[in-house]
Amino acid sequence: MKSTLAAACLLCCTTVFAQKAQKPAPEAEKAESGTGAVERKLEIDRSVVTTHEATIKGQRVPYKVTAGTLPVWDDDGKTIAGVFYTYFERTGVADQGARPLVFSFNGGPGTASVWMQIGYTGPRVLKIDDEGYPVQPYGLKDNPHSILDVADIVYVDPVNTGFSRMANKDVQGSKFFGVNQDVKYLAEWISTFITRYKRWASPKYLVGESYGTTRVSGLALELQNSQWIYVNGVVLVSPTELGIERNGPAEAALRLPYFAATAWYHKALTPELQQKDLNAMLPEVEDFTIREYLPALALGGNLPDAKRKEIAAKVARYAGISEKVVLQNNLDISPNFFWKELLRDRGYTVGRLDSRYLGIDKKDAGQGVDYNAELTSWLHSFTPAINIYIREELKYKTDLKYNMFGPVWPWDQSNNRTGENLRQAMAQNPYLHVFVQSGYYDGACDYFNAKYNLWQMDPGGKLKDRMSFEGYRSGHMMYLRKDDLATSNEHLRQFILKSIPKEGQAAKY
């Protein structure tokens, strides 16, 4: 599980008309009138507004979308970048100050907010089959499960992702590309957004996926300490390790429940385990992992031979691979090897971010897979859809390339204390709640490590009443599976509604 993970994703929704929030640049006017082309460069501060309708949970929801850029300034007030965003705002709301506002980020680092925008919480989602695989013709369909009925949403593309860019070639990437640099400028940008759109009174939420969970965990404290913005909730979708150390035995042991879930999905377990429901089988594996497997790995060479063989047999039984292979690897099975080994005899590999996806390697032999089967599938469907959506449905005109993955390297990983930062933000802010969503078949940011995050963030158990977890029978982007799209959005909707304090309820212990 690595924090540098790459990606980590309405019956009457129609565009009625497009209107400008601000006067467009001359290039945009030329493009829209057909008299010229938009230059292939970033327009730092420009937006376009379109109006729409959606049917969400059987209810008509009118809304508008603002697609545009807002500037990033340095300490001297000089513009150094423009950050692209899409702002979904329900219209006809009597009291906007009481309406929740969600800031949504994806990860990478280096990927745009496309995944959750048209895969998960937005009112339009990409056309895929019920399990998340691409279908043609490419495009979008209505999302009757979107959280737009209860909250406005801002999808944010950090610098060099989506249409976001640095202001000019003289700006240094080191101002943006690092754990703490990323958090600092985005907190400032969020403050600008809240001021520009008059949302200071609204309950505020941060949602991050994959590396986006590192981002929003850091933002929770940075917003409090530097911008004096206090959020009601942080949602971690397929979280990274958040800077929480787990090298050695803990890192090796915590993978096993994910291995077991994947083996169960592919029917690679023994009949007695296979006949159990996934949610009945996993607690057994989790208990073994903590009580027997982790202590055995900690003993290393001091583990008695008989005990080593006993542990190897249990690991093999839960992981769906041979006892011999487990012993050959000193009880420590790496994820890359597991993705190659589990279905080696069937001639397939399994996906890293979603182990339901199958790949075909040049050779069945070897220690690792040739490619990530799931990511190529996702790019296949997401890339056309987001370009159709922003350029055609939302009417944002530019010749810039939409960066699904942008150049953000080298990325400064130093001093990553984002898990601790989130804990401190919770301690300082009694309103702040945390919700984790994980797919059981995610091998990059696996669900059991996500649980471990919560345990280690709150070792004294004083915050656990404000922490919650949900697992889903899919992978890294659990919402791509039709059934999970409905349940994950509903869980998120209920989290938002429940974490808004009652009128007059003070933020105090």
Secondary structure, DSSP 8 states (H G I E B T S, - for coil): --TT-S----TT-----EEESS---HHHHHHHHTSS---SS--SS-EEEEEEEEEETTEEEEEEEEEEEEEEE-TTS-EEEEEEEEEEEESS-S-GGGS-EEEEE--TTTB-THHHIIIIISSEEE-B-TTS-B-SS--EEE-TT-GGGT-EEEEEE-TTSBT-EESSTTS-GGGTSBHHHHHHHHHHHHHHHHHHTT-TTS-EEEEEETHHHHHHHHHHHHHHHHH----SEEEEES---TT---TTHHHHHTTHHHHHHHHHHTT-S-HHHHTS-HHHHHHHHHHHIIIIIHHHHHHGGGS-HHHHHHHHHHHHHHHTS-HHHHHHTTT---HHHHHHHTTGGGT-EE-SS-TTSEE--S-S-SSS-SS-HHHHHHHHHHHHHHHHIIIIIS-----S--BSB----S-B-TT--HHHHHHHHHHH-TT-EEEEEEETT-SSS-HHHHHHHHHHH-TTSSSGGGEEEEEESS-TTGGGSHHHHHHHHHHHHHHHHHTS--TT--S--
